Amino acid sequence: MKFVAVSQDNALAMSVCAEFKQQGYDVFSASSLKDAEKLCKDERPDVIVADHIQSDGNFFDFYDALKLSFGKETPPVAILLSD
């Protein structure tokens, strides 16, 4: 299974990726929505974990566009909210 973490906070992304890797996932990380878009198209992840606000936009808008592209195959997402 494939996992994508999307966060501007590299330490957070690596921490989350390490946990999913330990669970047997193939892990990928992106530090921007632009990178996440490419990863999602190339890797077709099974799950995405992301900060809701990114330097290049809002994850909710990104996910809406992803749903249009992936349709019923859109991966589930967990949103990280932090201060």
C-alpha positions in Angstrom: 0.0 0.0 0.0 1.1 3.6 -0.7 1.1 6.5 1.7 1.7 10.2 1.0 2.4 12.9 3.7 1.9 16.5 2.7 3.5 19.1 5.0 5.7 22.1 4.9 7.1 20.8 8.2 9.7 18.3 7.0 10.3 16.9 10.5 6.5 16.2 10.9 6.3 14.6 7.5 9.3 12.4 8.2 7.8 11.4 11.5 4.5 10.4 10.0 6.2 8.6 7.1 8.3 6.6 9.5 5.2 5.4 11.4 3.5 4.3 8.1 6.7 2.7 6.8 6.8 0.7 10.0 3.3 -0.5 9.2 4.4 -1.7 5.8 3.4 1.1 3.6 5.5 2.5 0.7 5.9 6.1 1.8 6.3 9.4 -0.1 6.3 12.9 1.2 5.6 16.3 -0.4 6.4 19.7 0.9 3.9 21.5 -1.3 0.6 20.9 -3.0 2.3 21.0 -6.4 4.6 18.2 -5.4 1.7 16.3 -3.8 -0.3 16.6 -7.1 2.5 15.0 -9.0 3.0 12.3 -6.4 -0.7 11.4 -6.4 -0.8 11.1 -10.2 2.4 9.1 -10.3 2.0 6.8 -7.3 -1.8 6.6 -6.8 -1.6 6.5 -3.0 -4.0 4.5 -0.8 -4.0 7.2 1.9 -2.9 10.8 2.3 -2.1 12.7 5.5 -1.7 16.5 5.2 -1.6 19.8 6.9 -4.7 21.7 5.9 -2.8 24.9 5.0 0.2 24.8 2.6 2.5 27.5 1.3 0.9 27.1 -2.1 -2.7 26.8 -1.2 -5.4 25.2 0.9 -5.5 21.4 1.1 -9.3 21.3 0.9 -9.2 22.9 -2.5 -6.5 20.6 -3.6 -8.5 17.6 -2.4 -11.6 18.7 -4.2 -9.6 18.9 -7.5 -8.1 15.5 -6.7 -11.6 14.0 -6.3 -12.5 15.3 -9.8 -9.5 13.6 -11.3 -9.6 10.3 -9.3 -13.4 9.9 -9.0 -14.3 6.8 -6.9 -10.6 5.9 -6.6 -9.8 9.1 -4.6 -7.7 8.0 -1.6 -9.0 8.8 1.9 -7.3 11.7 3.7 -6.5 12.6 7.3 -6.0 16.3 7.9 -3.5 17.6 10.5 -4.5 20.7 12.3 -1.8 22.5 14.3 -0.9 25.9 15.6 
